[in-house]
Amino acid sequence: MSAPPNPLVVALDTSDLDAAVALAEAVSGQVGMVKIGLELFTAAGPSSVSRLAERAPVFLDLKLHDIPTTAGRAARNAGRLGAAMLTVHALGGPEMVRAAVDGAAEGAGEAGITPPEVVAVTVLSSLAEAAGASPASLAFEAVTAGARGAVVSGDDVKVVREALGQDPILVVPGIRPSGARSNDHARVLTPVEAMEAGADRLVVGRPITESTDPAAAAGAILEEIGWR
């Protein structure tokens, strides 16, 4: 049986592409992915994906949420870029998720590359309360529609894992090492808590990117969860 992939994802939340590249270089080889969110993507554009993909696999966090046709076309464009993972918003519904999954595969096929794994965001980690459908039902619908997994916040990880079973990927944002501040996130877990609840990928931003030694900070998190 092959070893599980490195679970650590570093969120490069900056508008400065050169700074993002420098951070990616600093943690290259230490982390499983680097995340490009809306801030960097809107500042630097699609070229940010190719620049960073030279250093580490890219998690393109665009949270696509629109009518199925538009989401599918946007995902097709994203699929051409070479990202390893792409987010859509589960609240867009199963038809939109399916359109995005198909679109990403089409775009990657046109570019002759592997399509990104599409994961569906259930509830943002900055929100303390979910409105409407439960994260577990949103995640289940998205996976049934073709998503590879879900992005799940804080205390929802365990119940979503129980609802989905072991195969789908669970990405958990807002992770904070023991003793770190929660910053903007209301629904936070430590790395150990998240992994024990069933997480596959841990998204960490400022505790690594604002460290004087990002590589060491990343390594400390991996040691905390026993991933070595």
C-alpha positions as a printed Julia matrix, in Angstrom:
228×3 Matrix{Float64}:
   0.0    0.0     0.0
   1.36   3.42   -0.96
   1.96   6.03    1.71
  -0.71   8.74    2.06
   0.16  12.09    0.47
   1.62  14.9     2.49
  -1.5   16.46    4.08
  -0.19  19.99    4.57
  -1.49  22.79    2.33
  -0.01  26.28    2.74
  -2.38  29.16    1.96
  -0.5   31.86    0.06
  -2.89  34.69    0.88
  -1.1   37.63   -0.67
  -1.53  39.92   -3.67
   2.21  39.82   -4.42
   3.09  36.99   -6.8
   6.82  37.3    -6.19
   6.22  36.99   -2.45
   4.03  33.94   -3.06
   6.73  32.35   -5.22
   9.33  33.0    -2.53
   7.1   31.36    0.09
   6.44  28.39   -2.18
  10.16  27.96   -2.72
  10.74  28.15    1.03
   8.34  25.3     1.77
   8.89  23.28   -1.4
   9.51  19.67   -0.48
   8.0   20.2     2.97
   4.33  20.52    2.01
   1.81  18.68   -0.12
   0.32  21.73   -1.83
   0.28  25.5    -1.94
  -3.06  27.28   -2.16
  -3.93  30.12   -4.49
  -7.05  31.94   -3.38
  -9.09  34.75   -4.85
  -6.71  37.45   -3.59
  -3.68  36.16   -5.47
  -5.63  34.93   -8.49
  -7.31  38.29   -9.04
  -4.0   40.11   -8.56
  -1.74  37.93  -10.69
  -4.12  35.99  -12.91
  -3.9   32.47  -14.35
  -0.12  32.73  -14.72
   0.11  32.49  -10.94
  -0.8   28.8   -11.23
   2.04  27.94  -13.61
   4.56  29.97  -11.6
   3.71  28.23   -8.35
   3.2   24.78   -9.88
   6.93  24.78  -10.63
   7.49  24.73   -6.85
   4.62  22.59   -5.53
   1.23  21.18   -6.56
  -1.37  23.96   -6.62
  -4.7   24.01   -4.82
  -6.74  26.58   -6.78
  -9.33  27.87   -4.32
 -11.8   29.81   -6.49
 -15.02  28.52   -4.87
 -16.89  28.6    -8.19
 -20.57  29.31   -7.6
 -22.81  30.25  -10.52
 -25.32  28.74  -12.9
 -24.12  25.35  -14.19
 -23.18  26.61  -17.65
 -21.04  29.44  -16.32
 -19.44  27.32  -13.59
 -18.67  24.61  -16.13
 -17.01  27.03  -18.52
 -14.99  28.63  -15.74
 -13.91  25.19  -14.53
 -12.87  24.27  -18.07
 -10.63  27.33  -18.14
  -9.26  26.42  -14.71
  -8.69  22.84  -15.83
  -6.24  24.03  -18.48
  -3.99  25.72  -15.91
  -2.37  22.7   -14.3
  -3.74  22.95  -10.77
  -3.94  19.75   -8.75
  -7.14  20.69   -6.91
 -10.01  23.12   -7.57
 -12.84  24.29   -5.33
 -16.48  24.87   -6.15
 -19.2   25.88   -3.71
 -21.52  23.05   -2.7
 -24.39  25.51   -2.32
 -24.42  25.76   -6.12
 -26.16  22.4    -6.16
 -25.42  19.0    -7.72
 -26.02  20.12  -11.32
 -23.49  22.92  -10.95
 -20.96  20.61   -9.27
 -21.31  18.08  -12.08
 -20.88  20.81  -14.7
 -17.7   21.98  -12.96
 -16.28  18.47  -12.69
 -16.97  17.83  -16.37
 -15.64  21.25  -17.37
 -12.4   20.81  -15.45
 -11.85  17.43  -17.09
 -12.53  18.89  -20.55
 -10.08  21.76  -20.02
  -7.37  19.46  -18.73
  -7.94  17.11  -21.66
  -7.52  19.97  -24.11
  -4.23  20.88  -22.41
  -3.06  17.26  -22.25
  -2.7   17.29  -18.47
  -4.25  15.55  -15.48
  -7.52  17.22  -14.42
  -7.7   18.83  -11.0
  -9.53  17.06   -8.21
 -12.71  19.08   -7.64
 -13.71  19.55   -4.0
 -16.86  21.3    -2.82
 -16.83  23.94   -0.08
 -19.62  23.39    2.43
 -19.36  26.14    5.06
 -16.7   28.85    5.25
 -14.47  28.51    8.31
 -15.09  32.18    9.18
 -18.76  31.43    9.88
 -19.71  30.13   13.29
 -23.16  28.94   12.17
 -24.25  27.18    9.01
 -27.41  28.32    7.28
 -29.73  25.99    5.43
 -28.56  22.5     4.47
 -26.13  20.71    6.74
 -22.47  20.39    5.74
 -22.86  16.6     5.68
 -25.76  16.7     3.23
 -24.06  19.33    1.06
 -20.89  17.25    0.95
 -22.81  14.05    0.18
 -24.71  15.69   -2.69
 -21.5   17.14   -4.13
 -19.63  13.84   -4.0
 -22.61  12.05   -5.53
 -22.48  14.64   -8.34
 -18.83  13.79   -9.04
 -16.77  15.89   -6.66
 -13.68  14.15   -5.29
 -14.4   15.43   -1.8
 -15.35  18.41    0.29
 -13.9   21.35    2.16
 -15.22  21.14    5.7
 -14.82  23.46    8.66
 -14.0   22.75   12.27
 -16.46  20.62   14.18
 -18.13  19.31   10.99
 -15.21  17.1    10.0
 -16.18  14.03   11.98
 -19.85  14.0    10.99
 -19.03  14.61    7.32
 -16.47  11.81    7.35
 -19.06   9.48    8.84
 -21.57  10.51    6.13
 -19.15  10.11    3.21
 -17.1    7.1     4.23
 -13.35   6.83    3.86
 -12.74   7.39    0.14
 -13.68  11.07   -0.47
 -11.06  13.7     0.35
 -11.77  16.03    3.26
  -9.93  19.35    3.2
  -9.99  21.34    6.45
  -9.15  25.06    6.43
  -8.49  27.31    9.39
  -6.09  24.86   11.02
  -4.09  26.38   13.83
  -1.18  24.66   15.59
  -1.47  24.38   19.36
  -1.14  27.83   20.91
  -1.63  29.8    17.67
  -4.27  32.52   17.29
  -7.46  31.69   15.37
  -7.33  34.97   13.35
 -10.43  35.18   11.07
 -11.58  31.61   11.65
 -14.41  30.83   14.05
 -14.39  27.07   13.48
 -10.81  25.94   14.11
  -9.07  22.69   14.97
  -5.48  21.85   15.78
  -3.69  19.64   13.24
  -3.99  16.6    15.5
  -7.7   17.19   16.16
  -8.41  17.53   12.45
  -6.54  14.38   11.47
  -8.15  12.37   14.25
 -11.59  13.56   13.06
 -10.92  12.32    9.52
  -9.18  15.12    7.6
  -6.98  14.34    4.6
  -5.66  17.84    3.89
  -4.89  20.59    6.41
  -4.89  24.19    5.19
  -2.6   26.47    7.19
  -1.82  30.09    6.37
  -0.36  32.68    8.69
   1.26  30.35   11.24
   3.54  29.31    8.35
   3.61  32.3     6.0
   4.23  34.86    8.77
   6.9   32.73   10.42
  10.54  33.83   10.22
  11.26  30.28    9.05
   8.28  28.97    7.02
   9.93  25.62    6.29
  10.56  24.99    9.98
   7.0   26.02   10.85
   5.65  23.6     8.25
   7.93  20.86    9.52
   6.76  21.41   13.09
   3.13  20.9    12.03
   4.0   17.67   10.25
   5.84  16.48   13.34
   2.83  17.43   15.48
   0.66  15.01   13.5
   3.35  12.36   13.24
   3.68  12.66    9.47
   7.36  11.88    8.87
